[in-house]
Amino acid sequence: MTLNTRLISALAAGLLLLTACAPENLDITPTATATDTPIPTATRDATATAAARQENDATRTAAGGTMVAMVSTAVVETLAAGGSDAVPQATPTEAAPAATEAAAIVAIPTEPQALLDYLLAGVPGRVNAGAIQWNRSSDPITYQAVDGGVTGRISFNEAGGGYSEVTLGVFESPDAALTYWETVRGNLRTLENAEQRDNFPLPNAFGGGTYGSDAIFAREGLFLRVSVPRFSSTTGNPLIGYSRELFRIFDGLLGITT
């Protein structure tokens, strides 16, 4: 018998002896080598959402109020979770999504024309402006290409015979929106003796006279004109509640909280 054969026989005998003497409850199964624990799906989603939120905040800071900066946190979170690019469409008779439903919107367009269509489609068939109920007419949207952006005008009626128009403009930059606001401010006869109101986004101008009433606003890359050429009531200013409600609607669609 060779030396190697003797060593193998001795080792085999030793193993048999250890096995025979071991307690019945002794676990001699080899311990598995530790591996990296998979990250739970919920943890991955939370991490992705946090990263998306940080990226969105950085975009707001860098963009300085451009259309990209108007994308809401709710939209970013939905996209981070794998949402699609669906954009809700509405007819003039449909109700707009409530502000509390902003999280259900999965994407807000950032191109001027697409964002304008999205916002105007979300204006409800009835706008509650204090004691006045403005009912959206069936007239088609009137579009106009302007320097640095595009505008769209929709019209409303109220039961007493009043008539109003809402013009919304979406621009490629806040400066372009402000330039357009200044142009409109100088051209409207209703704003010759206009006043500024501090409880609305600045800049703004409120005015009225023989030709009706107008209020115009510029905020970030948006322009808004609320025009009431004909009003059936002599009680109060028709622009105040009307403008405030329109801002609430648009802020809800954009996911902006104030």
Number of C-alpha atoms within 10 A of each C-alpha: 5 6 7 9 9 10 11 11 10 11 11 10 11 12 10 10 11 10 11 10 8 11 9 8 6 7 9 8 6 6 7 6 5 6 6 5 6 6 8 8 9 9 10 12 15 14 13 16 20 15 15 19 19 14 13 20 15 13 17 17 12 11 14 14 18 21 23 18 19 21 20 25 20 21 21 23 22 18 18 18 15 10 14 11 12 11 14 16 13 18 14 20 14 15 15 25 18 13 17 11 13 19 19 12 22 20 21 24 20 17 14 21 18 13 19 23 18 19 23 23 19 23 23 22 19 19 21 15 17 13 11 17 16 22 20 21 18 13 11 11 15 11 17 12 11 13 12 18 22 19 22 20 19 20 20 20 19 19 11 11 10 16 19 24 18 21 19 22 27 29 27 20 19 21 17 21 26 20 15 21 23 16 11 14 21 12 10 14 18 22 20 15 11 17 13 15 13 9 8 14 15 14 15 23 22 22 21 22 13 9 12 15 22 26 25 26 23 24 17 22 24 26 25 24 21 23 24 23 17 16 18 13 12 7 8 9 14 22 20 16 16 23 21 16 16 19 14 16 21 17 18 22 25 25 22 16 10 5
